Amino acid sequence: MREGFLTAILVSTSPVIVACGDEKGATQPTVTLTFTAVSASGNHTCALTAAGAAYCWGDNTVGQLGDGTTTNRLTPALVAGGVTLATVSTGTDHTCGLTAAGAAYCWGYNSDGQLGDGTTTSRPTPMLVAGGVTFTTVTAGGSHTCGVTAAGAAHCWGDNPDGQLGDGTMTDRSSPVLVSGGVSFTAVSAGTFHTCGLTAAGAAYCWGNNSYGRLGDGTTTDRSSPVLVVGGVSFAAVSAGHFHTCGLTAAAAAYCWGQNSNSQLGDGTTTDRSSPVLVAGGVTLAAASAGTDHTCGVTAAGTAYCWGANSFGDLGDGSTTARSSPVPVAGGVSFAAVHAGGYHTCGLTAVGAAYCWGENSFGQLGDGTTTGHLTPVRVVQ
């Protein structure tokens, strides 16, 4: 199992067409796409246009780009099948999306049933999730996927050795099963080996693997059904990463919990936490995203901040130095949304321009190369 996860982010856009050249005047691929959503994961990235067309780039070893091939792509490739999507979410080696009518489709690796089509057969193009459940949101994790219905019922499917499906068992499922416990959710976020969700009242619940305290219940005991995150903090958003989780309050304060060996909790230490701790630095964030070993967020004014591991330039601050508290992303780009992937990060501007930074050996930055970048580079076509 490879590391990574993700969640789609929506912003409003208008078209931009830009021709790119390098500093020597050599012609580079042309930017012709603008996006309304972006989701970064282990080694691939996907995005949506305003018309609902999905594009993906990066690692495609098991068909996670959905273009009908297993060929890696250095720039965005159109997802095949003609399905129009309203959201998209990348997992470690699979991707899922929702139509406006709430039908869920998934593609890519399926060894544990994470595509939800009732099989364990990998698919290089979108397949309809079985069971006839319609969702308002879907989130692809490590090797599992979850969704929430309009009535607040959470369903999950795929890999389940740590209880990450939340159905009270450790049995893999190749189609959606109801999360137990009777909690009504407004949103869920699937991490690599755990899942977290929010109620309408702002209570956070998590389930699955709890090493390092990533479930936030004050213990390191695995849970096969939802447990309340302790500390009394009310959240407006939650993001489950690899071995850690982060959440935002309505007042834009960021809290994180779980593994902290790479300072991914942002509290100025490298001490693991089994309950939420306030991210240091006093930065207020409009959105936050937990990656593999790093976390990123964006302020209401459009400044992106990241913290944690930085070996590949994951933080975008122009260095490879790990940071134990938020540092601004370099380059002067104003973002409407950011999303932390495996060892890379991507963001969208208010006009739908996509930028990525960090590790790029599979082309997951989408700039037409396999060269890593310590600061944001424009995604091109």
N, C-alpha and C positions, 0 to 999 in steps of 0.2 A: 504493500500500500504506500502510495506516494503522498507527500504532504500538500495541503492546500484547501481552499474553500472559497466562498463568496457570496454575495448578495447584490442584486441590481439596484442602481441609483437613477432616479429620474430627474431631469431638468428640462426646462423649455429651451427651444433652439430656433435658429433661423439659418438658412443655407449660407455656406462659405465655400468658395472655390479658390484655392491657392496653389500656385506652382512653386516648387521648392528647388533650391540649388545649394550646393555646399559652398564653403568659403573660397574655393578655387573656381567657382562658376560652373562646375560639372552638374549636369542635369540629374535630378533625383526623381523618384516617383512623385506623381502629382496627387495632391490632396483634393479629392472630389466628394468625400463623404462627411456629413455631419451627423451627430448621434444625439439621442435623447436619453440613453442609458448605457452604462459600461459596467462590466463585472470582470475582475481579475482573479485568477486562481493559481494553482501550482505552477504550471508552465504554459498556460494559455490565457487568452483574454477574449471576451465577446462583447458586442455592443449592438444596440438597436437604432434604427433610423426612425424618423417621425412617421414613416409609412408602415412601420412594423416589420421591416426586413432585418433579419439577424445576420451579422457578420462576425467571424471569429478569426483569430490568428495565433500562431505559436505552435506548440507541440500538438501533433495530430496522430500519434502512434496508434491510438485505439479509436480513432474516429471522433474525438471530442470536439472537433471543429465543425462537424456536421455537414461537410461539403461533399460527402459521398466517397471520400478518399481517405487514405492514411498518410498523406503527404503533408509534412510541416509547411506552414505558410508564414512568410516574413511580413506580409501585408494582409489586410482584411480580405477574407474569402466569404462569399455569400453562402449562407446555410441553405442546403438543398431542400426540396420538398414543397416549396411554395406556401408554407404555413406563415400566417401573419401573426406576430406576437406583440403582446403589450408589455411583458417583462422578460428578462433573461437573467440567469444565475449560473455561474460556473462553479463546478466542484473540482476535485483533484484531477480526475480523468474523465469526467462527464459534464454535461451541460443540460440545463432544463429551462423551459420557458412556459409562459401562460398566454393563451389567446385572450382577447377582450371578453369572450364569453366564459372564461374560466377553465377551459380545457388545458390540461398539462401535457406537454411533450418533453421527452428527454432523448439524448443521444450520447454516444461514446461508450466507455467501458461499462460492462454490466455483469461482472463476475459474481457480484453479491445481490443482484436484483435491483441495483440503484436506479435503473431506468424505469422500473415500475410497470413494465409491459407484460408481466407474468412469466418472463423467461430470465435466463442468465446469459443470453446471447448479446454480444456487443453489437452496436448499431452505428454506422457512419452517417446516418440521416435521422431526422426526428421521428420518434415513435410515440403514439398516443399512450399515455399512462392508463393502465387498466382500472376497472372498478366503477367508472362512471361518476366519480366524485368531481365536482367543480370547485375551484379554489379562487381565492382573492389574492393569494401570494404563494410563491414557491421558492424554496431555497435548496441549493445543491451543496452537499458537504463533502467529506472525504470519500466515503463509499456508500453514502446514504443520502436521501432526499426527504424533505418535509414540506407540507403545505398546510394552509389554514383556509377553512371554508367561510362563507359569509356569516354563518351562525357561530363562528369562533371555535369550531372543532378542529384540532390539529391531527393530521395524519402523516405517517412517515413510512418509508420503505427502503429496503436495501440491507446493508451490513448491520449486524446487531450484537456482536460479541460482548459489548460493554453496556448494553441497554440503551444505546443512542436512539432507538426508535420509540422508546418511552411507552411501550405497550405492556410493560410488566414482565417481559420475557427477554431472553437472549437469543431468540430464534430469528434468523434472516428472513426477510419477506420480499417477494418479487412483485408485490402489488400493495397499495396503500392499506395500512392498518391504523385504527384509531389510537391516539395517545391516551393512556389511561389517566385516571385521577379526577376526571370531571371538571378540569380547569378550562375556562373559556379564554381563548387567546385572540389578540388582534394582529400579532406578528410572531414569526419564529425565525431563528437563524441557526443553520446547521454548520457546526464546526467539523473538524476532522474526525473526532471520536466522540463528540458530545453535541447536544442541541440545547438551545435556550429559547424562551418565549416570553412575551409580555402580555399582561392583561390590560383591559381598558383603564383600570385604576392605577397602572404603572408598576404593578408587582412583577418582578422577574422570577421565572422558574427555569431550572436547568435539569438535564438528565443525561445519563451515559457515563463515560469514563471520567473519573474525578481525581486522577493523579494530579498533584500540584495544587489541588483545590479549585480547579477550573469551574466547578459547579457553583461555587460561592456560598455553600451552605455551612461553612465553618469546619468541614471535615475533608478527608480524602477518600471517602467511601463511595464506590460506584453506585449509581442509582438507575434502576430500570423503569422508573416512572418519575414524573416531575417533582422536584423539591424546591421550596422557596429559597431564593437568595436572601441571606441574612443581612442585617445592618440597618434595616428600616429606610433605605434609600428608595425613592420613587423614580422610576425611569420613564423616559419618553421613547427611547430606542435602545436596542441591544445588538451586539455583534459577537458571534462565537468564532474564535480563531482555532489555532492548532492545539496548543496547550493552555490558552488563556481566553478570557472573555472581557469585553468592555461594554459599558453602557453610558448613556447620556441622560441627564435630568432635563426637566422642562426649562430650567434656568441655565442650560448649556454647560453644566459642570460634567467633566468626564471622570468616570470611575472604572478601574480595571481589577481583575482578580485572576489567580492561577499562577502558572509558571512565570518566573521573572529573571531567569538566569541571563537573559540578554536585554534586561531592562525594558521588556515589552509592556510592562504595566505603567511605566512612566512616572513612578513615584519617587524617583531620585535614588532608588536602591536596586539591588539584585536579589532581594528577598522574596521568596514565593509567598503568596497570600491566598488564604482559603475563604476570604470574604472581601467585599469591595473596599478599595483604597482610592483616595482622591489623586488624580493625576496632577503632578507638580507643575508649577510655572504660572498658574493663574490664568491660563488661556481658556476662553469660552468658545465652545465649538458648536456648530450647527449640525454636524454629522461626524461620525467616527466609524472606523472600520478596522477590525482586528485581522491581521495576516498570520503568517506562519510564526515568525519570531519578531514581528514589528507591528506597529499600530499607526494609523494615520487619521487625520481629521481635517476639517475645513471650517473656518470661521464664517460668520454671516457676511463679512466684508470680502470673502474670497481668498484669504490667505490659508494655504495648506501647511499643516504641521505634521511631523512624523517623529517617532521615537522607537528605540529598541535596536535590534540587530541591523547592521549596515554593511556587511561584508561585500555586497554586490552593488552598493549605492542605493539600497532599498529605500532609504530615507530622503533621497533627492537633495541633500544639502551640499553636494559637491565633494563629499568625503566618503571614506569607508570606515569612519569612526562610529562605534555604537554610542547611542545617546540614552541617558536614563531619565530624561525629561524632554518635552516637545521642543523641536527646533524647526524653524521655517524652511519650507522647500525653496531651493534657490531658483533663479531664472526669471522672476518677476511676472509669472503667469498667474492670473486671477482665476480661481476655480469655483465652480458651482457645486462640485462633488468630487470626492476622491475615493478610491477603493484599494485596499492593501491585498496583494496576492501572496504567492509563495515567497519569492525573493524579488519581486518587482511590485510596482504600484502604478496605477493609472488614474487619471482624472479627466473631467470634462469642464470646459469653460461654459459660460452662459450662452454662447452662440453655437455650442455643440462641437467644438474642436476637441479632439481627444489627444492627450499627452500621456506618455508612460516613461518610467525610469527604473533602473536597477538591472537585474540579471536578464540576459537576452540570448542565451545560447540556442534557444528554439525559435527565436523570432517573436517572442511574446510581447515585445515593445511595439511591434508593428511599424517600425520605421524603415523596413526594407533591408535590414542588416541583421547580423547576429552579434553585434558589438554592444556590450553593456554600456550604460550611461549613468553617470552620477547625478545628473540633473535632467529635468523633463525634455523629451524629444517628441516632436509631432508625429502622430500616427498618420500614415500615408497610404495611398492605394496605387 
